[in-house]
Amino acid sequence: MIERVADKWTMLILETLTEHGTVRFTRLGDLVGGISQKMLTKTLRQLEHDGLVTRTVHPVIPPHVDYQLTELGSSLSEAFCGVWIWAENNHAAVLQARRTSETSRSLAGATRT
């Protein structure tokens, strides 16, 4: 279950729907940014299948399709919120740790040769 809901696009779509409420398909893609139409469709279908979003088709021409979080989707989004906050608060520290690690590896490699 974690593997299915913790991927990049699922998290970004959940965050976007949390922030913007009911959103049309094209607008959702624009708000998420960088996602292909194929991946957006695939991810939304999976979220709908899992009961995390509802899809409403309005019978107009051209078709108008809206997506909205369900109560289950909202609760998952709330759970992810803590992860997003942690990532934002600790991004700089993680980058610094990576730089330190890379420097240590470079120095260790230089002393072996």
C-alpha positions in Angstrom: 0.0 0.0 0.0 2.8 2.4 0.9 4.5 1.8 -2.5 1.3 2.7 -4.3 0.6 6.0 -2.5 4.0 7.3 -1.7 5.3 7.9 -5.2 6.2 11.4 -6.3 3.1 12.1 -8.5 0.6 10.7 -6.0 2.0 13.0 -3.3 2.0 16.0 -5.6 -1.5 15.4 -6.8 -2.8 14.9 -3.2 -1.0 18.2 -2.2 -2.5 20.1 -5.1 -6.1 18.8 -4.5 -5.7 19.6 -0.8 -4.7 23.2 -1.6 -7.1 23.8 -4.4 -10.1 21.7 -3.7 -12.1 20.5 -6.8 -9.9 20.9 -9.9 -10.4 20.3 -13.6 -8.1 17.7 -15.3 -6.1 20.2 -17.4 -5.7 22.7 -14.5 -4.6 19.9 -12.2 -1.8 19.0 -14.7 -0.8 22.7 -14.8 -0.7 23.0 -11.0 1.3 19.8 -10.5 3.8 20.8 -13.1 6.1 18.5 -15.1 3.7 15.6 -15.2 2.7 14.2 -18.6 -0.9 13.8 -19.5 -0.4 10.0 -19.6 1.1 9.9 -16.1 -1.6 12.3 -14.7 -4.3 10.0 -16.2 -2.7 6.9 -14.8 -2.1 8.3 -11.4 -5.7 9.7 -11.1 -7.2 6.4 -12.2 -5.2 4.6 -9.5 -6.2 7.2 -6.9 -9.9 6.9 -7.9 -9.6 3.1 -7.8 -8.1 3.3 -4.3 -11.0 5.5 -3.2 -8.7 8.6 -2.6 -10.3 10.9 -5.3 -13.6 11.2 -6.9 -14.0 11.9 -10.6 -17.0 13.9 -11.8 -17.8 14.1 -15.5 -20.1 16.9 -16.6 -22.1 16.2 -19.7 -21.1 19.2 -21.7 -19.2 19.7 -24.9 -16.2 19.6 -24.6 -16.3 17.2 -21.7 -15.6 18.8 -18.3 -14.0 16.5 -15.7 -13.3 17.5 -12.1 -11.3 15.7 -9.4 -11.7 16.1 -5.7 -10.2 14.3 -2.6 -12.5 11.9 -0.8 -12.5 11.8 3.0 -10.0 8.9 2.7 -7.8 11.0 0.4 -7.9 14.0 2.7 -6.8 11.8 5.7 -3.9 10.5 3.6 -2.9 14.0 2.5 -2.9 15.1 6.2 -0.5 12.2 7.0 1.8 13.2 4.1 1.7 16.8 5.3 4.1 16.0 8.1 6.6 14.5 5.6 6.4 17.6 3.4 7.0 19.8 6.4 10.0 17.7 7.6 11.4 17.8 4.0 11.1 21.6 3.8 12.6 22.1 7.2 15.5 19.7 6.7 16.3 20.1 3.0 19.4 22.3 3.7 20.7 19.9 6.3 20.4 16.9 4.1 22.2 18.7 1.2 25.0 19.7 3.6 25.3 16.1 4.8 25.5 14.9 1.2 28.3 17.4 0.5 30.2 16.4 3.6 29.8 12.7 2.7 31.0 13.3 -0.9 34.0 15.4 0.4 34.9 12.6 2.9 34.8 10.0 0.1 36.9 12.1 -2.2 39.5 12.7 0.5 39.5 9.0 1.5 40.0 8.0 -2.2 42.8 10.5 -2.6 44.7 9.2 0.4 44.5 5.6 -0.9 46.1 6.3 -4.2 
